[in-house]
Amino acid sequence: MTRIIANREKITNISVMKNKIHERAIVGKNVKIGGNNTISPNVVIEDGVVIGSNNLIGPGVVLLNGTTIGDDNFIHTGVVIGDIPQDLAFKNVESFVNIGNNNRIREYVTIHRGTKENSTTKIGHNNFFMGYTHIAHNCQIGSGVTTVNTAVLGGYVSVGDSAFISASVVVHQFCRIGKLAMVSGLSAVNQDIPPYLICGGRPALVSAVNAVGLKRSGLKPEIRTEIKKAFKLLYFSNLNTSNAISAISKECSSNEIKYFLDFIKSSSRGITSAGSGDDYRF
């Protein structure tokens, strides 16, 4: 029979609200913990970790120095957060992981801290990272993002709000995935994927507007129509990128289109090309 200890005395800066900390959990000194957390057997929490309130931390989770976690997160068995980056240039400097609220982090996900001094891997709110997802150093993940099992995000990858990354996708370092974009399973992403689009393949190519995702997000029909028009002008008008941007700017005016264009104009790796064939859904 296992035993849960409430509000263990050896933890410093602990909230007056009770926490349930299993006797086989290892909690370092100078750990800051809010209230109403459940910490399961064989959890390891290093010195300097900060945990908010109402979190459930499953068996065998490892939280390493430099990690800050917000409230209402469910961190499942075997997750490792805050380990040093898999980067040969790493010089054993201080760096961080910052995770927001209400995230679901499933079994054996790994999230590494920044590689440069004082840099941060940052994750927002309401994300769902399925089993064995890897989030490398200095990734910047928005809110409402889903990654399916064994997705791998390289260093400095940026993912916009409500993007969906399917199973076994590999995203090259420094790539960006825009808001409400969707990447199909087994894809290899090596350029930026503009917002609102569906992309897939090896290498990944754009194939369509994420019409279902846009509708589910609550975007108005007139905005969805503008996004479809922008997609056609960018990929199927025989205009180069600069001229397509000009044409879209003249014909579309919503904030969503401004974000779409800003994303494209700020791309350093270039945006993903369109695929070949007739399977385009407008």
Backbone bond lengths (Angstrom), bond angles and torsions (degrees), N, CA, C in turn:
res aa  C-N    CA-C-N  psi(-1)  N-CA   C-N-CA  omega(-1)  CA-C   N-CA-C  phi
1 M - - - 1.464 - - 1.528 109.44 -
2 T 1.352 115.61 126.22 1.457 119.73 179.39 1.515 110.04 -82.10
3 R 1.318 114.90 160.09 1.450 119.72 -176.02 1.527 109.36 -131.67
4 I 1.337 116.70 132.78 1.442 122.83 176.91 1.526 108.69 -102.54
5 I 1.327 116.28 133.91 1.456 121.35 178.09 1.525 108.56 -106.65
6 A 1.301 116.85 128.14 1.463 120.55 -179.13 1.521 110.52 -90.25
7 N 1.353 114.53 130.67 1.468 120.00 170.17 1.535 112.71 56.31
8 R 1.336 116.33 56.85 1.467 120.28 -176.51 1.517 112.01 -58.43
9 E 1.321 115.81 138.24 1.454 121.67 -171.11 1.530 113.03 -72.50
10 K 1.326 118.13 -24.59 1.463 118.53 -171.84 1.522 113.22 -75.13
11 I 1.331 118.52 -11.56 1.451 121.84 -179.07 1.520 108.98 -83.91
12 T 1.336 116.37 134.26 1.455 120.09 178.20 1.513 110.20 -92.56
13 N 1.324 117.19 157.86 1.458 123.57 177.04 1.525 112.46 56.25
14 I 1.299 117.36 35.87 1.456 120.57 -178.38 1.520 109.71 -87.02
15 S 1.323 116.14 147.83 1.462 120.91 179.77 1.525 110.74 -66.39
16 V 1.338 115.46 156.36 1.456 118.88 175.19 1.524 111.01 -71.00
17 M 1.336 117.22 -20.11 1.465 119.68 174.55 1.523 108.91 -70.86
18 K 1.296 117.07 144.73 1.452 120.61 -174.67 1.523 112.06 -75.46
19 N 1.326 115.23 142.00 1.454 123.57 171.62 1.526 108.37 -115.83
20 K 1.313 115.80 148.73 1.457 121.15 176.01 1.529 107.81 -102.63
21 I 1.315 116.26 106.70 1.458 122.39 -174.95 1.526 108.36 -118.97
22 H 1.308 116.29 117.30 1.460 120.02 -176.60 1.525 110.56 -65.12
23 E 1.335 115.97 146.17 1.464 120.67 -176.87 1.529 112.65 -63.47
24 R 1.337 117.87 -20.93 1.474 120.38 178.23 1.522 112.72 -94.56
25 A 1.310 117.75 6.20 1.459 120.46 171.14 1.524 109.79 -78.57
26 I 1.322 116.79 144.97 1.458 122.43 178.29 1.523 107.47 -111.24
27 V 1.306 115.63 115.34 1.463 121.34 -176.27 1.525 108.60 -121.33
28 G 1.340 116.28 122.04 1.453 120.75 -177.14 1.517 112.76 -73.02
29 K 1.310 114.61 175.28 1.455 120.59 175.50 1.531 109.16 -78.21
30 N 1.326 115.03 160.75 1.458 121.25 177.88 1.528 112.79 60.01
31 V 1.311 116.20 26.74 1.464 121.34 171.69 1.524 107.97 -88.10
32 K 1.321 116.57 134.66 1.460 121.23 177.83 1.523 108.63 -105.59
33 I 1.329 116.43 122.18 1.458 121.73 -177.24 1.519 109.11 -129.53
34 G 1.320 116.67 131.06 1.452 121.82 176.57 1.512 111.20 -71.37
35 G 1.319 117.17 -141.18 1.449 120.43 -177.21 1.517 113.27 -121.91
36 N 1.331 114.03 160.11 1.462 121.95 173.68 1.527 112.83 62.70
37 N 1.322 117.30 33.77 1.457 121.83 174.19 1.524 110.35 -93.45
38 T 1.325 115.91 149.77 1.459 121.79 171.62 1.517 108.24 -114.84
39 I 1.325 116.91 121.79 1.457 123.17 -178.56 1.525 107.53 -118.13
40 S 1.311 116.93 117.37 1.466 124.14 -167.52 1.530 111.75 -85.28
41 P 1.349 116.98 177.23 1.461 120.44 179.27 1.525 112.82 -60.75
42 N 1.340 115.29 147.51 1.464 123.71 172.71 1.525 113.96 64.71
43 V 1.302 117.26 15.81 1.458 121.13 171.29 1.528 108.60 -73.22
44 V 1.339 116.52 141.24 1.464 122.25 175.11 1.520 108.21 -119.94
45 I 1.333 116.28 121.93 1.463 121.61 178.43 1.525 107.49 -122.65
46 E 1.331 116.95 113.02 1.459 121.12 -175.87 1.525 112.05 -76.06
47 D 1.338 114.09 166.06 1.462 120.83 174.10 1.525 110.41 -53.57
48 G 1.326 116.40 141.03 1.449 120.98 172.94 1.506 116.14 87.57
49 V 1.323 118.50 -3.94 1.465 120.97 177.59 1.529 109.38 -72.58
50 V 1.331 115.64 144.33 1.465 122.02 177.21 1.523 108.30 -120.40
51 I 1.333 116.71 126.14 1.464 122.68 -179.22 1.514 107.91 -126.66
52 G 1.325 117.32 134.22 1.453 122.01 178.87 1.513 112.10 -77.56
53 S 1.330 116.65 -137.28 1.461 122.02 -175.53 1.521 111.42 -120.57
54 N 1.335 114.62 157.16 1.470 122.74 172.63 1.526 112.97 63.91
55 N 1.326 116.79 31.95 1.461 120.88 176.88 1.522 110.57 -95.87
56 L 1.327 115.31 147.23 1.462 120.98 172.86 1.516 107.15 -114.82
57 I 1.331 116.42 116.65 1.461 122.18 -176.91 1.519 107.72 -112.64
58 G 1.330 116.21 113.61 1.452 122.32 -170.89 1.512 113.79 -77.52
59 P 1.335 117.16 175.12 1.461 122.34 -176.25 1.523 112.73 -58.67
60 G 1.325 115.62 138.55 1.456 120.87 172.64 1.510 115.76 74.45
61 V 1.312 118.16 9.57 1.470 120.59 177.39 1.525 109.18 -70.50
62 V 1.346 116.21 142.91 1.459 122.01 177.63 1.531 108.15 -121.93
63 L 1.338 115.57 120.09 1.462 122.31 177.73 1.519 107.58 -116.10
64 L 1.333 116.14 116.37 1.455 120.97 -171.06 1.522 112.04 -103.23
65 N 1.316 114.76 164.63 1.462 122.44 -175.70 1.525 111.49 -51.51
66 G 1.332 115.79 137.21 1.455 121.12 -178.72 1.512 114.16 96.88
67 T 1.338 116.47 -0.21 1.459 121.60 -177.65 1.521 110.97 -93.62
68 T 1.323 115.72 132.01 1.461 122.49 172.03 1.520 108.46 -124.32
69 I 1.322 116.51 129.01 1.466 122.60 -178.30 1.517 107.95 -125.42
70 G 1.327 116.66 136.11 1.454 121.74 -178.35 1.512 113.19 -79.83
71 D 1.326 116.53 -135.94 1.463 123.07 -173.96 1.526 111.54 -111.75
72 D 1.334 115.70 154.55 1.469 122.96 167.84 1.520 113.63 63.28
73 N 1.313 117.23 30.57 1.462 120.90 176.52 1.530 110.29 -93.45
74 F 1.327 116.60 147.52 1.459 122.93 175.45 1.526 106.30 -117.66
75 I 1.329 115.84 107.78 1.465 122.26 -176.25 1.523 107.55 -108.83
76 H 1.300 116.71 112.93 1.464 122.13 -169.85 1.533 112.47 -84.50
77 T 1.306 115.11 179.39 1.465 124.22 -173.00 1.525 112.74 -51.46
78 G 1.326 115.82 133.46 1.456 122.17 167.85 1.511 116.45 76.83
79 V 1.315 118.28 6.17 1.468 120.59 178.91 1.526 110.05 -67.34
80 V 1.336 116.34 141.68 1.463 122.10 175.68 1.527 108.20 -122.27
81 I 1.327 116.29 121.51 1.461 121.58 -178.31 1.529 109.23 -125.60
82 G 1.338 115.84 129.49 1.452 120.76 174.46 1.517 115.40 93.44
83 D 1.326 118.16 11.12 1.465 119.08 176.59 1.538 109.09 -70.12
84 I 1.347 115.54 164.27 1.460 118.98 -177.68 1.533 109.47 -67.88
85 P 1.330 117.43 151.49 1.461 120.52 -176.80 1.519 112.69 -67.91
86 Q 1.308 115.23 152.65 1.469 121.78 174.20 1.533 107.94 -86.56
87 D 1.299 114.94 69.36 1.457 122.39 -173.27 1.526 107.66 -140.16
88 L 1.336 117.26 118.55 1.460 120.51 -177.53 1.522 112.47 -64.59
89 A 1.342 116.99 -18.35 1.460 120.58 178.97 1.528 112.81 -83.44
90 F 1.331 117.74 -5.85 1.458 121.33 -178.02 1.528 110.25 -64.69
91 K 1.339 116.56 132.68 1.469 121.63 -174.23 1.528 112.60 -113.41
92 N 1.311 117.36 27.90 1.463 122.32 177.58 1.531 111.77 57.69
93 V 1.328 115.28 42.77 1.465 120.82 178.90 1.528 109.46 -95.40
94 E 1.320 115.58 168.09 1.459 120.50 177.28 1.523 109.68 -76.35
95 S 1.329 116.32 130.32 1.458 122.11 177.44 1.523 107.81 -153.19
96 F 1.346 117.24 179.26 1.456 118.68 -163.07 1.529 113.01 -142.01
97 V 1.339 113.72 162.38 1.469 124.00 164.12 1.521 106.98 -126.47
98 N 1.316 115.84 131.88 1.461 120.97 179.29 1.518 108.79 -125.82
99 I 1.332 116.41 116.92 1.463 122.48 -176.93 1.516 108.97 -117.90
100 G 1.337 116.69 134.75 1.456 122.12 -175.91 1.513 113.81 -81.00
101 N 1.320 116.38 -137.15 1.465 123.09 -171.34 1.532 112.05 -113.81
102 N 1.325 113.81 152.14 1.467 121.69 169.05 1.529 113.13 59.09
103 N 1.304 116.43 38.37 1.460 121.00 175.01 1.526 109.88 -94.26
104 R 1.322 115.32 148.00 1.463 122.06 174.80 1.522 107.45 -113.78
105 I 1.326 115.84 113.05 1.460 121.85 -174.48 1.522 107.06 -117.23
106 R 1.326 115.86 106.70 1.464 120.16 -170.17 1.529 111.81 -84.08
107 E 1.342 115.06 -175.95 1.452 122.50 -166.71 1.531 113.16 -54.44
108 Y 1.339 115.07 131.73 1.465 124.72 168.91 1.525 113.93 62.89
109 V 1.311 117.07 23.84 1.466 119.98 169.05 1.531 108.82 -66.54
110 T 1.342 117.30 143.98 1.460 122.31 175.82 1.524 109.21 -122.25
111 I 1.328 116.07 131.87 1.467 122.71 -179.63 1.530 107.11 -131.73
112 H 1.336 117.18 115.56 1.458 121.36 -173.98 1.527 112.00 -99.23
113 R 1.323 115.55 151.32 1.462 120.54 179.80 1.527 111.08 -78.93
114 G 1.330 115.75 170.90 1.459 121.22 -177.20 1.516 112.88 -59.54
115 T 1.334 115.59 157.46 1.458 119.77 -177.66 1.518 112.64 -96.85
116 K 1.340 117.99 -27.53 1.454 121.15 177.38 1.524 110.06 -95.40
117 E 1.301 116.36 156.08 1.457 120.91 -176.65 1.521 111.38 -57.62
118 N 1.330 114.99 131.24 1.472 123.90 178.30 1.530 113.96 66.37
119 S 1.319 117.68 11.30 1.470 119.95 177.60 1.531 109.82 -87.23
120 T 1.334 115.42 162.96 1.457 120.19 -169.95 1.530 111.30 -135.30
121 T 1.304 115.73 137.07 1.466 122.07 162.82 1.523 106.20 -87.63
122 K 1.324 116.75 123.55 1.463 120.00 -170.99 1.520 111.35 -122.06
123 I 1.331 115.29 133.30 1.465 122.67 -179.59 1.522 108.02 -129.97
124 G 1.325 116.41 133.60 1.460 121.37 -176.06 1.516 113.57 -82.23
125 H 1.322 116.11 -133.91 1.458 122.72 -171.66 1.531 111.12 -120.17
126 N 1.331 115.54 155.30 1.469 122.16 169.84 1.526 113.24 60.23
127 N 1.320 116.08 33.28 1.463 120.16 176.83 1.527 110.70 -92.39
128 F 1.326 115.65 157.86 1.459 122.35 178.78 1.521 107.89 -130.75
129 F 1.338 116.18 103.88 1.454 122.14 178.55 1.529 108.18 -103.44
130 M 1.323 116.54 109.77 1.465 119.97 -178.43 1.523 110.82 -77.42
131 G 1.334 115.87 172.95 1.458 123.14 -168.73 1.520 114.46 -51.90
132 Y 1.340 114.56 138.33 1.466 124.46 173.85 1.531 113.79 67.19
133 T 1.311 118.22 12.57 1.461 119.57 169.81 1.532 109.06 -59.85
134 H 1.334 116.08 140.59 1.463 120.48 174.08 1.521 109.27 -118.01
135 I 1.329 116.29 125.45 1.466 122.79 177.05 1.518 106.84 -116.39
136 A 1.318 116.11 109.45 1.460 121.50 -172.16 1.528 111.52 -80.55
137 H 1.316 114.39 178.56 1.457 122.79 -176.40 1.533 112.39 -55.78
138 N 1.324 114.72 138.70 1.467 123.20 171.69 1.525 114.05 67.09
139 C 1.328 117.63 14.04 1.471 118.43 172.56 1.530 109.42 -65.13
140 Q 1.320 114.86 148.98 1.460 121.77 177.49 1.529 106.87 -123.84
141 I 1.318 116.35 104.92 1.460 122.27 -174.82 1.520 108.19 -108.62
142 G 1.318 117.07 129.96 1.457 121.18 -179.63 1.514 112.30 -75.00
143 S 1.323 116.42 -141.44 1.462 122.52 -179.18 1.522 110.08 -121.32
144 G 1.335 115.81 150.46 1.454 120.42 179.32 1.512 114.01 73.21
145 V 1.325 117.54 18.16 1.468 122.17 -178.89 1.527 109.61 -83.88
146 T 1.335 116.18 143.34 1.464 122.23 173.55 1.517 109.26 -120.44
147 T 1.334 116.64 129.95 1.462 121.55 168.74 1.525 107.59 -119.79
148 V 1.317 116.18 130.83 1.467 121.17 -178.42 1.532 108.55 -90.15
149 N 1.311 116.85 167.52 1.461 123.62 -170.50 1.525 113.31 -46.73
150 T 1.304 115.58 135.40 1.472 127.56 174.88 1.528 113.27 64.98
151 A 1.316 118.97 19.14 1.460 119.82 170.19 1.527 109.04 -66.66
152 V 1.335 117.01 142.87 1.461 122.28 -177.12 1.525 108.62 -127.82
153 L 1.338 116.33 121.34 1.456 122.25 177.67 1.520 108.65 -110.21
154 G 1.328 117.02 117.99 1.451 121.42 -179.18 1.516 112.13 -71.50
155 G 1.320 115.97 176.55 1.456 121.22 -177.39 1.519 113.12 -59.35
156 Y 1.317 116.09 142.02 1.464 124.37 176.26 1.527 113.52 64.69
157 V 1.296 118.44 17.09 1.474 120.49 175.16 1.521 109.19 -70.57
158 S 1.324 116.13 140.96 1.460 122.74 177.45 1.526 108.81 -117.32
159 V 1.325 116.79 132.44 1.467 121.93 -179.45 1.523 108.84 -127.44
160 G 1.327 116.51 123.93 1.448 121.60 -178.11 1.514 113.04 -77.56
161 D 1.320 115.64 168.32 1.464 122.16 -177.64 1.530 111.48 -56.67
162 S 1.331 114.88 139.15 1.472 123.38 171.84 1.525 113.42 63.13
163 A 1.320 118.14 18.92 1.459 119.98 172.02 1.526 109.46 -71.67
164 F 1.331 115.79 154.83 1.462 121.63 -179.13 1.522 107.93 -127.67
165 I 1.341 116.15 119.33 1.462 122.24 -178.22 1.520 107.62 -115.57
166 S 1.308 116.46 115.64 1.468 121.50 -171.31 1.534 111.69 -78.24
167 A 1.333 115.13 -177.51 1.464 121.45 -172.74 1.522 112.29 -64.02
168 S 1.322 115.23 140.70 1.473 124.02 171.87 1.522 113.35 59.97
169 V 1.307 116.97 26.06 1.464 121.27 172.49 1.531 108.87 -77.71
170 V 1.324 116.05 139.58 1.470 121.91 175.15 1.525 107.80 -116.91
171 V 1.322 116.41 123.44 1.460 121.74 -179.19 1.524 108.73 -110.95
172 H 1.325 116.54 120.82 1.459 122.72 -178.31 1.524 110.45 -64.48
173 Q 1.342 115.87 148.42 1.460 120.65 179.39 1.530 111.34 -55.16
174 F 1.310 115.67 146.44 1.463 126.12 178.74 1.531 114.10 71.66
175 C 1.319 119.11 0.13 1.463 120.02 176.67 1.528 110.28 -75.38
176 R 1.339 115.20 157.16 1.458 121.78 177.40 1.522 109.30 -123.67
177 I 1.310 115.10 141.53 1.465 121.79 175.11 1.517 106.97 -120.18
178 G 1.326 116.55 121.74 1.451 120.72 -172.49 1.513 114.30 -76.58
179 K 1.298 114.51 168.48 1.464 123.29 178.78 1.528 111.01 -54.79
180 L 1.339 116.11 134.40 1.464 123.33 175.00 1.525 113.43 60.91
181 A 1.335 116.96 18.44 1.455 119.98 171.54 1.519 109.87 -79.28
182 M 1.326 115.85 157.77 1.467 121.03 179.44 1.523 108.66 -133.41
183 V 1.346 116.34 131.35 1.459 121.97 179.96 1.529 108.17 -115.23
184 S 1.322 116.70 125.82 1.467 120.23 -177.11 1.520 111.42 -77.66
185 G 1.329 115.95 161.43 1.452 122.92 -173.29 1.511 113.79 -60.78
186 L 1.334 115.68 149.18 1.457 125.40 176.32 1.524 113.19 67.26
187 S 1.328 117.56 16.95 1.461 120.64 -177.47 1.529 111.42 -82.56
188 A 1.343 114.80 155.84 1.460 122.48 173.82 1.525 107.65 -118.68
189 V 1.312 116.57 111.33 1.464 122.18 -175.77 1.515 109.21 -98.58
190 N 1.332 117.35 120.81 1.464 119.83 178.71 1.523 113.27 -128.53
191 Q 1.342 117.14 6.76 1.454 122.10 171.49 1.525 108.65 -139.69
192 D 1.328 116.03 170.15 1.461 120.20 -178.02 1.529 111.19 -69.63
193 I 1.333 115.32 138.92 1.469 121.40 176.88 1.518 107.58 -103.29
194 P 1.330 118.41 115.90 1.464 119.97 -178.67 1.521 112.47 -61.32
195 P 1.324 117.08 157.53 1.468 120.72 178.29 1.525 111.94 -58.83
196 Y 1.329 114.43 151.82 1.468 124.52 168.06 1.530 114.57 75.83
197 L 1.325 118.89 4.13 1.458 120.51 -171.97 1.528 111.43 -111.21
198 I 1.338 115.39 159.40 1.459 122.98 173.39 1.522 108.20 -100.53
199 C 1.307 115.42 137.43 1.458 120.75 -174.56 1.522 108.71 -142.69
200 G 1.340 116.97 146.21 1.456 118.42 176.62 1.513 112.09 -173.02
201 G 1.336 115.49 166.07 1.459 122.08 177.77 1.510 111.78 114.00
202 R 1.348 114.51 -179.86 1.463 121.81 179.50 1.521 108.78 -131.23
203 P 1.342 118.71 96.48 1.464 126.77 0.29 1.525 111.43 -74.57
204 A 1.322 115.32 161.03 1.463 120.38 -177.91 1.522 110.67 -67.72
205 L 1.341 116.10 136.27 1.454 123.52 178.19 1.524 109.05 -129.69
206 V 1.319 116.18 147.05 1.461 121.18 178.66 1.520 109.44 -73.47
207 S 1.338 116.47 137.76 1.463 119.93 -179.50 1.516 114.29 -125.86
208 A 1.341 118.74 -20.66 1.466 119.24 -172.86 1.514 110.70 -170.48
209 V 1.325 114.80 169.33 1.466 121.82 167.25 1.527 108.36 -80.40
210 N 1.313 117.16 141.80 1.461 122.08 177.30 1.535 109.12 -77.58
211 A 1.324 115.78 69.27 1.466 121.48 -171.33 1.527 112.19 -60.62
212 V 1.327 116.83 -42.45 1.466 120.05 -179.20 1.522 110.19 -66.12
213 G 1.321 116.95 -44.05 1.457 120.30 179.39 1.521 112.59 -63.01
214 L 1.324 116.55 -39.81 1.463 120.40 179.27 1.527 110.78 -63.90
215 K 1.320 115.94 -42.73 1.465 120.13 -179.86 1.523 110.62 -65.71
216 R 1.323 116.59 -44.92 1.460 120.18 -179.48 1.527 111.89 -64.63
217 S 1.323 116.80 -28.08 1.463 120.25 -179.45 1.520 112.61 -73.58
218 G 1.328 116.70 -11.56 1.455 120.63 178.50 1.515 115.02 91.14
219 L 1.332 118.58 9.57 1.460 120.36 176.81 1.523 110.63 -64.81
220 K 1.291 116.31 139.21 1.464 121.37 -177.93 1.528 110.92 -66.73
221 P 1.341 117.69 152.08 1.476 120.75 -178.55 1.521 113.31 -54.49
222 E 1.342 117.62 -39.02 1.459 119.40 -178.08 1.526 111.90 -66.89
223 I 1.336 117.01 -31.75 1.465 119.84 177.00 1.518 109.76 -73.15
224 R 1.321 116.93 -41.19 1.467 119.56 177.07 1.521 111.07 -60.96
225 T 1.335 116.83 -36.49 1.465 120.66 177.28 1.527 110.97 -64.66
226 E 1.343 116.71 -40.79 1.463 119.95 177.16 1.527 111.56 -62.66
227 I 1.320 116.90 -40.95 1.466 120.46 179.99 1.530 110.39 -63.19
228 K 1.324 116.69 -41.69 1.475 119.97 177.62 1.523 111.14 -63.95
229 K 1.342 117.07 -39.38 1.462 120.57 177.37 1.522 110.78 -64.26
230 A 1.333 116.41 -42.84 1.463 120.47 179.19 1.526 111.06 -63.04
231 F 1.314 116.53 -39.93 1.463 121.07 177.72 1.525 110.96 -60.19
232 K 1.325 116.74 -45.79 1.468 120.35 179.64 1.528 111.46 -62.96
233 L 1.329 116.12 -43.42 1.463 119.28 -178.92 1.521 111.75 -65.89
234 L 1.324 116.89 -37.37 1.462 120.45 -177.80 1.521 111.77 -71.85
235 Y 1.340 116.84 -40.15 1.463 119.47 -170.39 1.522 115.29 -109.57
236 F 1.308 118.87 -19.68 1.466 119.43 -171.33 1.527 114.00 -133.42
237 S 1.311 117.94 24.35 1.466 121.05 -179.02 1.522 112.93 -107.59
238 N 1.333 117.10 -1.31 1.464 122.88 -175.27 1.532 112.40 64.63
239 L 1.321 116.56 17.20 1.456 121.18 173.97 1.526 109.29 -92.56
240 N 1.341 116.34 147.24 1.460 116.89 171.56 1.523 109.12 -72.73
241 T 1.324 116.83 172.06 1.462 119.56 -172.33 1.524 112.19 -60.18
242 S 1.324 117.25 -44.22 1.474 120.43 -179.11 1.522 111.62 -61.45
243 N 1.327 117.40 -44.47 1.453 120.34 -179.70 1.529 111.35 -70.53
244 A 1.323 116.18 -34.08 1.463 119.29 176.74 1.526 110.72 -64.79
245 I 1.331 116.74 -40.85 1.460 120.38 177.47 1.529 110.27 -60.73
246 S 1.330 116.98 -42.85 1.468 120.44 178.57 1.519 111.26 -62.29
247 A 1.333 116.31 -43.33 1.460 120.18 -179.52 1.524 111.35 -65.18
248 I 1.326 116.64 -41.46 1.466 120.14 179.12 1.523 110.23 -64.52
249 S 1.327 117.04 -41.28 1.468 121.15 179.87 1.521 111.72 -60.34
250 K 1.318 117.19 -35.39 1.465 121.20 -179.50 1.532 112.32 -75.53
251 E 1.322 116.56 -32.70 1.467 119.95 -171.55 1.525 113.64 -99.30
252 C 1.341 117.49 -17.34 1.467 120.83 -175.42 1.531 109.13 -131.82
253 S 1.333 116.76 141.10 1.461 118.85 -172.04 1.531 114.83 -133.47
254 S 1.313 118.95 1.94 1.463 120.44 -175.91 1.521 111.41 -70.63
255 N 1.327 116.44 160.61 1.463 120.92 176.30 1.522 111.16 -61.92
256 E 1.338 116.30 -33.19 1.469 120.27 179.11 1.524 110.57 -63.45
257 I 1.329 117.01 -39.14 1.461 120.44 178.00 1.522 110.63 -69.96
258 K 1.321 117.96 -36.86 1.460 120.47 176.66 1.531 110.41 -60.65
259 Y 1.334 115.81 -41.89 1.469 119.55 176.70 1.530 110.22 -63.86
260 F 1.316 116.99 -43.12 1.461 123.14 178.59 1.534 110.03 -56.56
261 L 1.325 117.09 -48.19 1.462 121.22 -178.12 1.526 111.93 -70.47
262 D 1.319 117.25 -40.44 1.464 120.15 177.92 1.520 110.98 -60.91
263 F 1.329 115.55 -39.36 1.470 120.73 178.24 1.525 110.11 -60.24
264 I 1.321 116.71 -46.87 1.469 121.04 -178.01 1.523 110.52 -66.08
265 K 1.326 117.64 -44.67 1.465 121.32 -176.58 1.525 111.95 -67.00
266 S 1.320 117.44 -26.60 1.467 120.31 -177.56 1.527 113.22 -93.42
267 S 1.327 117.19 4.76 1.462 120.15 -177.18 1.522 111.22 -71.61
268 S 1.317 116.66 128.37 1.465 121.06 176.31 1.523 111.87 -96.06
269 R 1.336 117.74 -25.05 1.462 121.32 179.56 1.517 112.44 -94.24
270 G 1.330 117.41 -8.37 1.454 120.72 -174.09 1.515 110.74 87.96
271 I 1.315 116.53 153.14 1.465 120.24 -179.41 1.518 110.57 -89.23
272 T 1.306 115.21 155.72 1.460 122.29 -179.65 1.522 110.63 -63.70
273 S 1.321 115.97 139.38 1.464 121.74 178.94 1.520 111.14 -77.38
274 A 1.325 115.67 168.08 1.463 120.91 174.90 1.517 110.00 -83.26
275 G 1.339 115.79 150.03 1.444 120.73 176.33 1.516 112.04 -77.73
276 S 1.318 115.89 172.22 1.461 121.11 176.73 1.516 109.40 -99.86
277 G 1.326 116.01 164.84 1.459 120.31 178.45 1.506 111.33 106.65
278 D 1.336 116.09 -178.27 1.457 121.72 -173.20 1.519 113.76 -105.30
279 D 1.336 117.54 4.89 1.452 119.46 -173.98 1.523 110.58 -89.96
280 Y 1.327 117.14 66.51 1.447 122.73 175.58 1.501 109.49 -112.51
281 R 1.316 116.97 131.27 1.458 121.74 -176.39 1.515 108.48 -113.83
282 F 1.313 116.44 113.75 1.447 121.96 179.44 1.524 110.81 -100.23
